[in-house]
Amino acid sequence: MKKAKPVRKKTEERSPTLKDSLSNDVLSKLQLTKQALTDQETARKEEEAKQKAEERRFKEKNKSFEELLEESSLNWQDYKK
């Protein structure tokens, strides 16, 4: 026998939300502030990524011969035979 699923009553009257209680001008100011903060965060992340890429490039450019040799996967013993 299948269990009956509880039926949720859909009420047209819902509890008022903060969005409903705010005036339109305050709501629009909040939305503009949110958008500005989102844009600033995106710009900050892009700047950080650019800076990290530049640091990596600088580090790669200034590696010593010893560091390059250590990173190399070539094995001289394979070519000696």
C-alpha positions in Angstrom: 0.0 0.0 0.0 1.4 3.4 -0.9 1.7 6.1 1.6 -0.2 9.3 0.8 2.0 12.3 0.2 1.2 15.3 2.4 -0.5 18.0 0.4 0.9 21.4 0.8 -1.6 24.2 0.8 -0.8 27.0 -1.5 -1.8 30.2 0.1 -2.1 33.3 -1.9 -1.3 35.4 1.1 2.3 35.1 1.9 4.2 36.8 4.7 5.6 40.2 3.7 9.3 40.3 2.8 11.9 43.0 3.3 11.7 43.8 -0.4 8.0 44.5 0.0 8.4 46.8 2.9 11.2 48.9 1.4 10.4 51.9 -0.8 11.4 51.7 -4.4 14.1 54.3 -4.2 15.8 52.6 -1.2 15.5 49.3 -3.0 17.1 50.7 -6.2 19.9 52.3 -4.2 20.6 48.9 -2.6 20.6 47.2 -5.9 23.0 49.7 -7.4 25.3 49.4 -4.4 25.2 45.6 -4.8 26.1 45.9 -8.5 29.0 48.3 -7.7 30.4 46.0 -5.1 30.1 43.0 -7.4 32.0 45.0 -10.1 34.7 46.0 -7.7 35.2 42.4 -6.5 35.4 41.2 -10.1 38.0 43.9 -10.9 40.0 43.0 -7.8 40.1 39.3 -8.7 41.2 40.1 -12.3 43.9 42.4 -11.0 45.2 39.7 -8.6 45.2 37.1 -11.4 47.1 39.5 -13.6 49.6 40.2 -10.8 50.2 36.5 -10.1 50.8 35.8 -13.8 53.3 38.7 -14.0 55.1 37.3 -10.9 55.2 33.8 -12.4 56.6 35.3 -15.7 59.2 37.2 -13.8 60.2 34.2 -11.7 60.5 32.0 -14.8 62.6 34.7 -16.6 65.1 35.0 -13.8 65.7 31.3 -13.1 69.3 30.2 -12.8 70.8 27.4 -14.9 70.7 25.1 -11.9 67.0 25.6 -11.4 66.3 25.1 -15.1 68.4 21.9 -15.1 66.5 20.5 -12.0 63.2 21.1 -13.7 64.2 19.4 -16.9 62.9 15.9 -17.4 65.9 15.0 -19.7 68.2 12.3 -18.4 71.7 12.5 -19.7 72.3 8.8 -19.0 69.8 7.9 -21.7 71.9 9.7 -24.3 75.3 8.5 -23.1 74.8 4.9 -24.3 
